[in-house]
Amino acid sequence: MNEKLKLMTKTGVFAALICALTMIHIPIGTLGGYVHVGDSMIYLAASVLPMPYAMAAAAIGGGLADTFAGAAVWILATVIIKPLNVLCFTRRGERILSFHNAIGAIVSGVVTILGYCIAEALITGNWVAPFVAIPAGLAQPVGSAVVYLILAFALDRAGLKKRLMV
């Protein structure tokens, strides 16, 4: 099979996983916010796919999740923020779970929180409320980081990085 076709297929699979795991969410607060672990698949995609493909999977999967959730107001922010999460990771090395990627999961959480705070402030015109809500929003990136770390560890133990990479 053509290498480019393999990459596009894996990108599509990751986009679907990102969308599906974002759609499985736990509502929090009264403003329609929720916690999901879809970002863990962004982290995994960023650890095994070349950057442009991982960024595409992140944007497509996150954007579709917003579309299906009826949250169209967030689509633009999502297709900007989620690809930025990919920049926090590397696919270099023999393992998915490297020191760089463990730190990347933390940095990516900060990118997500700050990105959506800025987006909410731009959308609502209120520059205080989004930043006051940061403590409540920590569950989202922490949950995704924990799922990613567990999954990356398990995939490394099974020696699957070479199969996931093109």
Beta strands, then each sheet from edge to edge (+ up, - down):
strand 1: 26-28
strand 2: 33-35
sheet 1: 1+ 2-
end
